[in-house]
C-alpha cells in the first residue's frame, strides 16, 4: 500500500472528506495526530503495511 493510499484511507475512515480532516486538524491537531498514530499502528499490526512503511508514515 502506497503512502497516498494510506492517507486517503485514513481521511475517509475518520473524517469522510479532506475538508473535514483539515477542519479537525485546525481545531485539535494533537487529537488528529494521535488518531493517525493509532491508525498506522493498527495497519502495521494487521500486516497491511510493513514496518518500514510504518516508520516512514507521516501526514
PDBQT receptor file of N, H, CA, C and O in Angstrom, charges set to zero:
ATOM      1  N   UNK A   1       0.852  -1.171   0.000  1.00  0.00    +0.000 N 
ATOM      2  CA  UNK A   1       0.000   0.000   0.000  1.00  0.00    +0.000 C 
ATOM      3  C   UNK A   1       0.900   1.237   0.000  1.00  0.00    +0.000 C 
ATOM      4  O   UNK A   1       1.826   1.351   0.803  1.00  0.00    +0.000 OA
ATOM      5  N   UNK A   2       0.612   2.137  -0.898  1.00  0.00    +0.000 N 
ATOM      6  H   UNK A   2      -0.140   2.044  -1.550  1.00  0.00    +0.000 HD
ATOM      7  CA  UNK A   2       1.421   3.352  -1.020  1.00  0.00    +0.000 C 
ATOM      8  C   UNK A   2       0.998   4.385   0.016  1.00  0.00    +0.000 C 
ATOM      9  O   UNK A   2      -0.117   4.354   0.537  1.00  0.00    +0.000 OA
ATOM     10  N   UNK A   3       1.925   5.307   0.300  1.00  0.00    +0.000 N 
ATOM     11  H   UNK A   3       2.831   5.333  -0.123  1.00  0.00    +0.000 HD
ATOM     12  CA  UNK A   3       1.691   6.358   1.288  1.00  0.00    +0.000 C 
ATOM     13  C   UNK A   3       0.402   7.139   0.992  1.00  0.00    +0.000 C 
ATOM     14  O   UNK A   3      -0.381   7.412   1.903  1.00  0.00    +0.000 OA
ATOM     15  N   UNK A   4       0.185   7.492  -0.263  1.00  0.00    +0.000 N 
ATOM     16  H   UNK A   4       0.820   7.270  -1.002  1.00  0.00    +0.000 HD
ATOM     17  CA  UNK A   4      -1.015   8.257  -0.636  1.00  0.00    +0.000 C 
ATOM     18  C   UNK A   4      -2.284   7.455  -0.342  1.00  0.00    +0.000 C 
ATOM     19  O   UNK A   4      -3.291   8.024   0.078  1.00  0.00    +0.000 OA
ATOM     20  N   UNK A   5      -2.240   6.155  -0.558  1.00  0.00    +0.000 N 
ATOM     21  H   UNK A   5      -1.421   5.693  -0.899  1.00  0.00    +0.000 HD
ATOM     22  CA  UNK A   5      -3.395   5.301  -0.287  1.00  0.00    +0.000 C 
ATOM     23  C   UNK A   5      -3.684   5.230   1.216  1.00  0.00    +0.000 C 
ATOM     24  O   UNK A   5      -4.839   5.247   1.642  1.00  0.00    +0.000 OA
ATOM     25  N   UNK A   6      -2.627   5.151   1.994  1.00  0.00    +0.000 N 
ATOM     26  H   UNK A   6      -1.689   5.138   1.648  1.00  0.00    +0.000 HD
ATOM     27  CA  UNK A   6      -2.770   5.110   3.451  1.00  0.00    +0.000 C 
ATOM     28  C   UNK A   6      -3.427   6.395   3.937  1.00  0.00    +0.000 C 
ATOM     29  O   UNK A   6      -4.350   6.356   4.750  1.00  0.00    +0.000 OA
ATOM     30  N   UNK A   7      -2.954   7.523   3.443  1.00  0.00    +0.000 N 
ATOM     31  H   UNK A   7      -2.204   7.554   2.782  1.00  0.00    +0.000 HD
ATOM     32  CA  UNK A   7      -3.516   8.818   3.843  1.00  0.00    +0.000 C 
ATOM     33  C   UNK A   7      -4.979   8.936   3.432  1.00  0.00    +0.000 C 
ATOM     34  O   UNK A   7      -5.812   9.393   4.215  1.00  0.00    +0.000 OA
ATOM     35  N   UNK A   8      -5.291   8.526   2.205  1.00  0.00    +0.000 N 
ATOM     36  H   UNK A   8      -4.614   8.156   1.569  1.00  0.00    +0.000 HD
ATOM     37  CA  UNK A   8      -6.667   8.606   1.712  1.00  0.00    +0.000 C 
ATOM     38  C   UNK A   8      -7.589   7.739   2.560  1.00  0.00    +0.000 C 
ATOM     39  O   UNK A   8      -8.692   8.159   2.910  1.00  0.00    +0.000 OA
ATOM     40  N   UNK A   9      -7.142   6.537   2.890  1.00  0.00    +0.000 N 
ATOM     41  H   UNK A   9      -6.246   6.196   2.606  1.00  0.00    +0.000 HD
ATOM     42  CA  UNK A   9      -7.929   5.632   3.714  1.00  0.00    +0.000 C 
ATOM     43  C   UNK A   9      -8.176   6.221   5.096  1.00  0.00    +0.000 C 
ATOM     44  O   UNK A   9      -9.284   6.128   5.624  1.00  0.00    +0.000 OA
ATOM     45  N   UNK A  10      -7.150   6.823   5.680  1.00  0.00    +0.000 N 
ATOM     46  H   UNK A  10      -6.250   6.898   5.251  1.00  0.00    +0.000 HD
ATOM     47  CA  UNK A  10      -7.291   7.459   6.990  1.00  0.00    +0.000 C 
ATOM     48  C   UNK A  10      -8.333   8.575   6.960  1.00  0.00    +0.000 C 
ATOM     49  O   UNK A  10      -9.223   8.628   7.809  1.00  0.00    +0.000 OA
ATOM     50  N   UNK A  11      -8.215   9.455   5.985  1.00  0.00    +0.000 N 
ATOM     51  H   UNK A  11      -7.492   9.411   5.296  1.00  0.00    +0.000 HD
ATOM     52  CA  UNK A  11      -9.150  10.579   5.881  1.00  0.00    +0.000 C 
ATOM     53  C   UNK A  11     -10.577  10.075   5.686  1.00  0.00    +0.000 C 
ATOM     54  O   UNK A  11     -11.500  10.563   6.338  1.00  0.00    +0.000 OA
ATOM     55  N   UNK A  12     -10.762   9.117   4.807  1.00  0.00    +0.000 N 
ATOM     56  H   UNK A  12     -10.013   8.721   4.277  1.00  0.00    +0.000 HD
ATOM     57  CA  UNK A  12     -12.103   8.587   4.551  1.00  0.00    +0.000 C 
ATOM     58  C   UNK A  12     -12.691   7.892   5.774  1.00  0.00    +0.000 C 
ATOM     59  O   UNK A  12     -13.869   8.065   6.087  1.00  0.00    +0.000 OA
ATOM     60  N   UNK A  13     -11.874   7.113   6.456  1.00  0.00    +0.000 N 
ATOM     61  H   UNK A  13     -10.917   6.972   6.201  1.00  0.00    +0.000 HD
ATOM     62  CA  UNK A  13     -12.358   6.355   7.601  1.00  0.00    +0.000 C 
ATOM     63  C   UNK A  13     -12.699   7.232   8.795  1.00  0.00    +0.000 C 
ATOM     64  O   UNK A  13     -13.698   6.998   9.475  1.00  0.00    +0.000 OA
ATOM     65  N   UNK A  14     -11.882   8.231   9.053  1.00  0.00    +0.000 N 
ATOM     66  H   UNK A  14     -11.070   8.422   8.501  1.00  0.00    +0.000 HD
ATOM     67  CA  UNK A  14     -12.069   9.050  10.240  1.00  0.00    +0.000 C 
ATOM     68  C   UNK A  14     -12.895  10.312   9.992  1.00  0.00    +0.000 C 
ATOM     69  O   UNK A  14     -13.621  10.755  10.882  1.00  0.00    +0.000 OA
ATOM     70  N   UNK A  15     -12.795  10.893   8.801  1.00  0.00    +0.000 N 
ATOM     71  H   UNK A  15     -12.205  10.533   8.079  1.00  0.00    +0.000 HD
ATOM     72  CA  UNK A  15     -13.401  12.210   8.574  1.00  0.00    +0.000 C 
ATOM     73  C   UNK A  15     -14.332  12.283   7.368  1.00  0.00    +0.000 C 
ATOM     74  O   UNK A  15     -15.149  13.201   7.292  1.00  0.00    +0.000 OA
ATOM     75  N   UNK A  16     -14.242  11.384   6.462  1.00  0.00    +0.000 N 
ATOM     76  H   UNK A  16     -13.579  10.638   6.524  1.00  0.00    +0.000 HD
ATOM     77  CA  UNK A  16     -15.129  11.375   5.311  1.00  0.00    +0.000 C 
ATOM     78  C   UNK A  16     -14.659  12.227   4.144  1.00  0.00    +0.000 C 
ATOM     79  O   UNK A  16     -14.735  11.805   2.990  1.00  0.00    +0.000 OA
ATOM     80  N   UNK A  17     -14.175  13.424   4.445  1.00  0.00    +0.000 N 
ATOM     81  H   UNK A  17     -14.114  13.766   5.382  1.00  0.00    +0.000 HD
ATOM     82  CA  UNK A  17     -13.694  14.319   3.391  1.00  0.00    +0.000 C 
ATOM     83  C   UNK A  17     -12.408  15.000   3.839  1.00  0.00    +0.000 C 
ATOM     84  O   UNK A  17     -12.114  15.088   5.031  1.00  0.00    +0.000 OA
ATOM     85  N   UNK A  18     -11.654  15.477   2.862  1.00  0.00    +0.000 N 
ATOM     86  H   UNK A  18     -11.893  15.406   1.893  1.00  0.00    +0.000 HD
ATOM     87  CA  UNK A  18     -10.423  16.198   3.179  1.00  0.00    +0.000 C 
ATOM     88  C   UNK A  18     -10.740  17.501   3.907  1.00  0.00    +0.000 C 
ATOM     89  O   UNK A  18      -9.985  17.919   4.784  1.00  0.00    +0.000 OA
ATOM     90  N   UNK A  19     -11.850  18.143   3.550  1.00  0.00    +0.000 N 
ATOM     91  H   UNK A  19     -12.463  17.803   2.837  1.00  0.00    +0.000 HD
ATOM     92  CA  UNK A  19     -12.241  19.390   4.213  1.00  0.00    +0.000 C 
ATOM     93  C   UNK A  19     -12.523  19.153   5.698  1.00  0.00    +0.000 C 
ATOM     94  O   UNK A  19     -12.125  19.953   6.545  1.00  0.00    +0.000 OA
ATOM     95  N   UNK A  20     -13.205  18.060   6.008  1.00  0.00    +0.000 N 
ATOM     96  H   UNK A  20     -13.529  17.409   5.321  1.00  0.00    +0.000 HD
ATOM     97  CA  UNK A  20     -13.499  17.731   7.405  1.00  0.00    +0.000 C 
ATOM     98  C   UNK A  20     -12.203  17.403   8.153  1.00  0.00    +0.000 C 
ATOM     99  O   UNK A  20     -12.039  17.780   9.314  1.00  0.00    +0.000 OA
ATOM    100  N   UNK A  21     -11.296  16.708   7.491  1.00  0.00    +0.000 N 
ATOM    101  H   UNK A  21     -11.430  16.402   6.548  1.00  0.00    +0.000 HD
ATOM    102  CA  UNK A  21      -9.996  16.403   8.094  1.00  0.00    +0.000 C 
ATOM    103  C   UNK A  21      -9.236  17.689   8.414  1.00  0.00    +0.000 C 
ATOM    104  O   UNK A  21      -8.705  17.837   9.514  1.00  0.00    +0.000 OA
ATOM    105  N   UNK A  22      -9.181  18.604   7.473  1.00  0.00    +0.000 N 
ATOM    106  H   UNK A  22      -9.613  18.483   6.579  1.00  0.00    +0.000 HD
ATOM    107  CA  UNK A  22      -8.457  19.869   7.679  1.00  0.00    +0.000 C 
ATOM    108  C   UNK A  22      -9.078  20.691   8.799  1.00  0.00    +0.000 C 
ATOM    109  O   UNK A  22      -8.362  21.319   9.578  1.00  0.00    +0.000 OA
ATOM    110  N   UNK A  23     -10.395  20.690   8.884  1.00  0.00    +0.000 N 
ATOM    111  H   UNK A  23     -10.976  20.179   8.251  1.00  0.00    +0.000 HD
ATOM    112  CA  UNK A  23     -11.070  21.415   9.962  1.00  0.00    +0.000 C 
ATOM    113  C   UNK A  23     -10.744  20.790  11.315  1.00  0.00    +0.000 C 
ATOM    114  O   UNK A  23     -10.485  21.503  12.285  1.00  0.00    +0.000 OA
ATOM    115  N   UNK A  24     -10.757  19.467  11.382  1.00  0.00    +0.000 N 
ATOM    116  H   UNK A  24     -10.968  18.888  10.594  1.00  0.00    +0.000 HD
ATOM    117  CA  UNK A  24     -10.435  18.775  12.634  1.00  0.00    +0.000 C 
ATOM    118  C   UNK A  24      -8.989  19.031  13.027  1.00  0.00    +0.000 C 
ATOM    119  O   UNK A  24      -8.682  19.237  14.202  1.00  0.00    +0.000 OA
ATOM    120  N   UNK A  25      -8.111  19.017  12.048  1.00  0.00    +0.000 N 
ATOM    121  H   UNK A  25      -8.360  18.849  11.094  1.00  0.00    +0.000 HD
ATOM    122  CA  UNK A  25      -6.692  19.270  12.315  1.00  0.00    +0.000 C 
ATOM    123  C   UNK A  25      -6.488  20.683  12.845  1.00  0.00    +0.000 C 
ATOM    124  O   UNK A  25      -5.668  20.909  13.736  1.00  0.00    +0.000 OA
ATOM    125  N   UNK A  26      -7.232  21.623  12.297  1.00  0.00    +0.000 N 
ATOM    126  H   UNK A  26      -7.898  21.439  11.573  1.00  0.00    +0.000 HD
ATOM    127  CA  UNK A  26      -7.125  23.013  12.742  1.00  0.00    +0.000 C 
ATOM    128  C   UNK A  26      -7.646  23.161  14.175  1.00  0.00    +0.000 C 
ATOM    129  O   UNK A  26      -7.074  23.902  14.975  1.00  0.00    +0.000 OA
ATOM    130  N   UNK A  27      -8.737  22.448  14.494  1.00  0.00    +0.000 N 
ATOM    131  H   UNK A  27      -9.201  21.846  13.844  1.00  0.00    +0.000 HD
ATOM    132  CA  UNK A  27      -9.347  22.548  15.825  1.00  0.00    +0.000 C 
ATOM    133  C   UNK A  27      -8.568  21.817  16.908  1.00  0.00    +0.000 C 
ATOM    134  O   UNK A  27      -8.467  22.311  18.031  1.00  0.00    +0.000 OA
ATOM    135  N   UNK A  28      -8.018  20.652  16.593  1.00  0.00    +0.000 N 
ATOM    136  H   UNK A  28      -8.101  20.251  15.680  1.00  0.00    +0.000 HD
ATOM    137  CA  UNK A  28      -7.311  19.852  17.600  1.00  0.00    +0.000 C 
ATOM    138  C   UNK A  28      -6.238  18.995  16.926  1.00  0.00    +0.000 C 
ATOM    139  O   UNK A  28      -6.436  17.803  16.688  1.00  0.00    +0.000 OA
ATOM    140  N   UNK A  29      -5.124  19.610  16.631  1.00  0.00    +0.000 N 
ATOM    141  H   UNK A  29      -4.963  20.578  16.824  1.00  0.00    +0.000 HD
ATOM    142  CA  UNK A  29      -4.033  18.957  15.913  1.00  0.00    +0.000 C 
ATOM    143  C   UNK A  29      -3.538  17.707  16.641  1.00  0.00    +0.000 C 
ATOM    144  O   UNK A  29      -3.291  16.677  16.014  1.00  0.00    +0.000 OA
ATOM    145  N   UNK A  30      -3.396  17.797  17.955  1.00  0.00    +0.000 N 
ATOM    146  H   UNK A  30      -3.597  18.634  18.465  1.00  0.00    +0.000 HD
ATOM    147  CA  UNK A  30      -2.869  16.655  18.721  1.00  0.00    +0.000 C 
ATOM    148  C   UNK A  30      -3.797  15.439  18.637  1.00  0.00    +0.000 C 
ATOM    149  O   UNK A  30      -3.328  14.304  18.550  1.00  0.00    +0.000 OA
ATOM    150  N   UNK A  31      -5.101  15.674  18.661  1.00  0.00    +0.000 N 
ATOM    151  H   UNK A  31      -5.482  16.595  18.731  1.00  0.00    +0.000 HD
ATOM    152  CA  UNK A  31      -6.066  14.570  18.552  1.00  0.00    +0.000 C 
ATOM    153  C   UNK A  31      -5.937  13.872  17.205  1.00  0.00    +0.000 C 
ATOM    154  O   UNK A  31      -5.947  12.643  17.139  1.00  0.00    +0.000 OA
ATOM    155  N   UNK A  32      -5.819  14.642  16.142  1.00  0.00    +0.000 N 
ATOM    156  H   UNK A  32      -5.811  15.640  16.196  1.00  0.00    +0.000 HD
ATOM    157  CA  UNK A  32      -5.687  14.073  14.803  1.00  0.00    +0.000 C 
ATOM    158  C   UNK A  32      -4.385  13.281  14.694  1.00  0.00    +0.000 C 
ATOM    159  O   UNK A  32      -4.360  12.206  14.095  1.00  0.00    +0.000 OA
ATOM    160  N   UNK A  33      -3.317  13.803  15.265  1.00  0.00    +0.000 N 
ATOM    161  H   UNK A  33      -3.337  14.676  15.752  1.00  0.00    +0.000 HD
ATOM    162  CA  UNK A  33      -2.035  13.092  15.224  1.00  0.00    +0.000 C 
ATOM    163  C   UNK A  33      -2.111  11.770  15.987  1.00  0.00    +0.000 C 
ATOM    164  O   UNK A  33      -1.539  10.769  15.557  1.00  0.00    +0.000 OA
ATOM    165  N   UNK A  34      -2.812  11.767  17.111  1.00  0.00    +0.000 N 
ATOM    166  H   UNK A  34      -3.277  12.580  17.460  1.00  0.00    +0.000 HD
ATOM    167  CA  UNK A  34      -2.985  10.530  17.879  1.00  0.00    +0.000 C 
ATOM    168  C   UNK A  34      -3.788   9.515  17.070  1.00  0.00    +0.000 C 
ATOM    169  O   UNK A  34      -3.443   8.334  17.029  1.00  0.00    +0.000 OA
ATOM    170  N   UNK A  35      -4.863   9.979  16.425  1.00  0.00    +0.000 N 
ATOM    171  H   UNK A  35      -5.143  10.938  16.458  1.00  0.00    +0.000 HD
ATOM    172  CA  UNK A  35      -5.661   9.078  15.582  1.00  0.00    +0.000 C 
ATOM    173  C   UNK A  35      -4.819   8.500  14.451  1.00  0.00    +0.000 C 
ATOM    174  O   UNK A  35      -4.920   7.311  14.148  1.00  0.00    +0.000 OA
ATOM    175  N   UNK A  36      -3.992   9.331  13.826  1.00  0.00    +0.000 N 
ATOM    176  H   UNK A  36      -3.911  10.296  14.072  1.00  0.00    +0.000 HD
ATOM    177  CA  UNK A  36      -3.112   8.886  12.744  1.00  0.00    +0.000 C 
ATOM    178  C   UNK A  36      -2.152   7.818  13.267  1.00  0.00    +0.000 C 
ATOM    179  O   UNK A  36      -1.957   6.781  12.633  1.00  0.00    +0.000 OA
ATOM    180  N   UNK A  37      -1.555   8.084  14.428  1.00  0.00    +0.000 N 
ATOM    181  H   UNK A  37      -1.713   8.926  14.943  1.00  0.00    +0.000 HD
ATOM    182  CA  UNK A  37      -0.597   7.135  15.000  1.00  0.00    +0.000 C 
ATOM    183  C   UNK A  37      -1.250   5.794  15.292  1.00  0.00    +0.000 C 
ATOM    184  O   UNK A  37      -0.688   4.740  14.993  1.00  0.00    +0.000 OA
ATOM    185  N   UNK A  38      -2.434   5.838  15.876  1.00  0.00    +0.000 N 
ATOM    186  H   UNK A  38      -2.891   6.694  16.119  1.00  0.00    +0.000 HD
ATOM    187  CA  UNK A  38      -3.158   4.596  16.170  1.00  0.00    +0.000 C 
ATOM    188  C   UNK A  38      -3.559   3.875  14.889  1.00  0.00    +0.000 C 
ATOM    189  O   UNK A  38      -3.510   2.646  14.823  1.00  0.00    +0.000 OA
ATOM    190  N   UNK A  39      -3.950   4.627  13.882  1.00  0.00    +0.000 N 
ATOM    191  H   UNK A  39      -3.990   5.625  13.935  1.00  0.00    +0.000 HD
ATOM    192  CA  UNK A  39      -4.365   4.064  12.602  1.00  0.00    +0.000 C 
ATOM    193  C   UNK A  39      -3.212   3.316  11.928  1.00  0.00    +0.000 C 
ATOM    194  O   UNK A  39      -3.369   2.164  11.524  1.00  0.00    +0.000 OA
ATOM    195  N   UNK A  40      -2.055   3.973  11.807  1.00  0.00    +0.000 N 
ATOM    196  H   UNK A  40      -1.928   4.909  12.136  1.00  0.00    +0.000 HD
ATOM    197  CA  UNK A  40      -0.940   3.300  11.133  1.00  0.00    +0.000 C 
ATOM    198  C   UNK A  40      -0.385   2.159  11.977  1.00  0.00    +0.000 C 
ATOM    199  O   UNK A  40       0.117   1.174  11.436  1.00  0.00    +0.000 OA
ATOM    200  N   UNK A  41      -0.472   2.287  13.301  1.00  0.00    +0.000 N 
ATOM    201  H   UNK A  41      -0.880   3.087  13.741  1.00  0.00    +0.000 HD
ATOM    202  CA  UNK A  41      -0.047   1.189  14.166  1.00  0.00    +0.000 C 
ATOM    203  C   UNK A  41      -0.923  -0.041  13.916  1.00  0.00    +0.000 C 
ATOM    204  O   UNK A  41      -0.422  -1.162  13.834  1.00  0.00    +0.000 OA
ATOM    205  N   UNK A  42      -2.219   0.176  13.796  1.00  0.00    +0.000 N 
ATOM    206  H   UNK A  42      -2.626   1.087  13.862  1.00  0.00    +0.000 HD
ATOM    207  CA  UNK A  42      -3.138  -0.927  13.519  1.00  0.00    +0.000 C 
ATOM    208  C   UNK A  42      -2.876  -1.572  12.175  1.00  0.00    +0.000 C 
ATOM    209  O   UNK A  42      -2.934  -2.794  12.042  1.00  0.00    +0.000 OA
ATOM    210  N   UNK A  43      -2.586  -0.743  11.168  1.00  0.00    +0.000 N 
ATOM    211  H   UNK A  43      -2.540   0.250  11.275  1.00  0.00    +0.000 HD
ATOM    212  CA  UNK A  43      -2.274  -1.293   9.847  1.00  0.00    +0.000 C 
ATOM    213  C   UNK A  43      -1.024  -2.160   9.897  1.00  0.00    +0.000 C 
ATOM    214  O   UNK A  43      -0.962  -3.217   9.270  1.00  0.00    +0.000 OA
ATOM    215  N   UNK A  44      -0.043  -1.709  10.639  1.00  0.00    +0.000 N 
ATOM    216  H   UNK A  44      -0.093  -0.850  11.149  1.00  0.00    +0.000 HD
ATOM    217  CA  UNK A  44       1.206  -2.465  10.750  1.00  0.00    +0.000 C 
ATOM    218  C   UNK A  44       0.977  -3.778  11.509  1.00  0.00    +0.000 C 
ATOM    219  O   UNK A  44       1.451  -4.834  11.089  1.00  0.00    +0.000 OA
ATOM    220  N   UNK A  45       0.265  -3.706  12.604  1.00  0.00    +0.000 N 
ATOM    221  H   UNK A  45      -0.120  -2.849  12.945  1.00  0.00    +0.000 HD
ATOM    222  CA  UNK A  45      -0.003  -4.917  13.401  1.00  0.00    +0.000 C 
ATOM    223  C   UNK A  45      -0.814  -5.948  12.626  1.00  0.00    +0.000 C 
ATOM    224  O   UNK A  45      -0.644  -7.153  12.816  1.00  0.00    +0.000 OA
ATOM    225  N   UNK A  46      -1.699  -5.466  11.749  1.00  0.00    +0.000 N 
ATOM    226  H   UNK A  46      -1.836  -4.488  11.595  1.00  0.00    +0.000 HD
ATOM    227  CA  UNK A  46      -2.518  -6.368  10.935  1.00  0.00    +0.000 C 
ATOM    228  C   UNK A  46      -1.789  -6.857   9.688  1.00  0.00    +0.000 C 
ATOM    229  O   UNK A  46      -2.322  -7.679   8.944  1.00  0.00    +0.000 OA
ATOM    230  N   UNK A  47      -0.586  -6.363   9.454  1.00  0.00    +0.000 N 
ATOM    231  H   UNK A  47      -0.153  -5.694  10.059  1.00  0.00    +0.000 HD
ATOM    232  CA  UNK A  47       0.193  -6.798   8.304  1.00  0.00    +0.000 C 
ATOM    233  C   UNK A  47      -0.172  -6.115   6.997  1.00  0.00    +0.000 C 
ATOM    234  O   UNK A  47       0.264  -6.544   5.929  1.00  0.00    +0.000 OA
ATOM    235  N   UNK A  48      -0.964  -5.060   7.072  1.00  0.00    +0.000 N 
ATOM    236  H   UNK A  48      -1.318  -4.712   7.940  1.00  0.00    +0.000 HD
ATOM    237  CA  UNK A  48      -1.369  -4.337   5.862  1.00  0.00    +0.000 C 
ATOM    238  C   UNK A  48      -0.213  -3.509   5.314  1.00  0.00    +0.000 C 
ATOM    239  O   UNK A  48      -0.044  -3.382   4.102  1.00  0.00    +0.000 OA
ATOM    240  N   UNK A  49       0.582  -2.946   6.231  1.00  0.00    +0.000 N 
ATOM    241  H   UNK A  49       0.444  -3.050   7.216  1.00  0.00    +0.000 HD
ATOM    242  CA  UNK A  49       1.789  -2.207   5.824  1.00  0.00    +0.000 C 
ATOM    243  C   UNK A  49       2.983  -2.818   6.540  1.00  0.00    +0.000 C 
ATOM    244  O   UNK A  49       2.833  -3.467   7.575  1.00  0.00    +0.000 OA
ATOM    245  N   UNK A  50       4.161  -2.606   5.987  1.00  0.00    +0.000 N 
ATOM    246  H   UNK A  50       4.283  -2.079   5.146  1.00  0.00    +0.000 HD
ATOM    247  CA  UNK A  50       5.382  -3.151   6.574  1.00  0.00    +0.000 C 
ATOM    248  C   UNK A  50       5.902  -2.237   7.685  1.00  0.00    +0.000 C 
ATOM    249  O   UNK A  50       5.447  -1.103   7.838  1.00  0.00    +0.000 OA
ATOM    250  N   UNK A  51       6.848  -2.745   8.443  1.00  0.00    +0.000 N 
ATOM    251  H   UNK A  51       7.217  -3.666   8.319  1.00  0.00    +0.000 HD
ATOM    252  CA  UNK A  51       7.470  -1.944   9.496  1.00  0.00    +0.000 C 
ATOM    253  C   UNK A  51       8.174  -0.725   8.893  1.00  0.00    +0.000 C 
ATOM    254  O   UNK A  51       8.165   0.355   9.484  1.00  0.00    +0.000 OA
ATOM    255  N   UNK A  52       8.774  -0.899   7.735  1.00  0.00    +0.000 N 
ATOM    256  H   UNK A  52       8.781  -1.776   7.255  1.00  0.00    +0.000 HD
ATOM    257  CA  UNK A  52       9.438   0.219   7.055  1.00  0.00    +0.000 C 
ATOM    258  C   UNK A  52       8.429   1.292   6.673  1.00  0.00    +0.000 C 
ATOM    259  O   UNK A  52       8.695   2.482   6.844  1.00  0.00    +0.000 OA
ATOM    260  N   UNK A  53       7.272   0.883   6.155  1.00  0.00    +0.000 N 
ATOM    261  H   UNK A  53       7.056  -0.083   6.016  1.00  0.00    +0.000 HD
ATOM    262  CA  UNK A  53       6.225   1.841   5.825  1.00  0.00    +0.000 C 
ATOM    263  C   UNK A  53       5.717   2.548   7.074  1.00  0.00    +0.000 C 
ATOM    264  O   UNK A  53       5.461   3.752   7.058  1.00  0.00    +0.000 OA
ATOM    265  N   UNK A  54       5.575   1.791   8.150  1.00  0.00    +0.000 N 
ATOM    266  H   UNK A  54       5.783   0.813   8.163  1.00  0.00    +0.000 HD
ATOM    267  CA  UNK A  54       5.128   2.367   9.413  1.00  0.00    +0.000 C 
ATOM    268  C   UNK A  54       6.115   3.431   9.896  1.00  0.00    +0.000 C 
ATOM    269  O   UNK A  54       5.721   4.515  10.327  1.00  0.00    +0.000 OA
ATOM    270  N   UNK A  55       7.383   3.104   9.817  1.00  0.00    +0.000 N 
ATOM    271  H   UNK A  55       7.704   2.223   9.468  1.00  0.00    +0.000 HD
ATOM    272  CA  UNK A  55       8.414   4.025  10.301  1.00  0.00    +0.000 C 
ATOM    273  C   UNK A  55       8.472   5.319   9.495  1.00  0.00    +0.000 C 
ATOM    274  O   UNK A  55       8.867   6.357  10.026  1.00  0.00    +0.000 OA
ATOM    275  N   UNK A  56       8.086   5.273   8.227  1.00  0.00    +0.000 N 
ATOM    276  H   UNK A  56       7.765   4.430   7.795  1.00  0.00    +0.000 HD
ATOM    277  CA  UNK A  56       8.162   6.459   7.383  1.00  0.00    +0.000 C 
ATOM    278  C   UNK A  56       6.806   7.127   7.138  1.00  0.00    +0.000 C 
ATOM    279  O   UNK A  56       6.722   8.107   6.399  1.00  0.00    +0.000 OA
ATOM    280  N   UNK A  57       5.752   6.602   7.752  1.00  0.00    +0.000 N 
ATOM    281  H   UNK A  57       5.820   5.805   8.352  1.00  0.00    +0.000 HD
ATOM    282  CA  UNK A  57       4.404   7.152   7.539  1.00  0.00    +0.000 C 
ATOM    283  C   UNK A  57       4.235   8.461   8.295  1.00  0.00    +0.000 C 
ATOM    284  O   UNK A  57       4.184   8.484   9.525  1.00  0.00    +0.000 OA
ATOM    285  N   UNK A  58       4.150   9.533   7.548  1.00  0.00    +0.000 N 
ATOM    286  H   UNK A  58       4.191   9.514   6.549  1.00  0.00    +0.000 HD
ATOM    287  CA  UNK A  58       3.898  10.849   8.131  1.00  0.00    +0.000 C 
ATOM    288  C   UNK A  58       2.738  11.480   7.390  1.00  0.00    +0.000 C 
ATOM    289  O   UNK A  58       2.454  11.136   6.243  1.00  0.00    +0.000 OA
ATOM    290  N   UNK A  59       2.080  12.396   8.050  1.00  0.00    +0.000 N 
ATOM    291  H   UNK A  59       2.310  12.676   8.982  1.00  0.00    +0.000 HD
ATOM    292  CA  UNK A  59       0.960  13.059   7.404  1.00  0.00    +0.000 C 
ATOM    293  C   UNK A  59       1.146  14.539   7.562  1.00  0.00    +0.000 C 
ATOM    294  O   UNK A  59       0.317  15.319   7.094  1.00  0.00    +0.000 OA
TER     295      UNK A  59
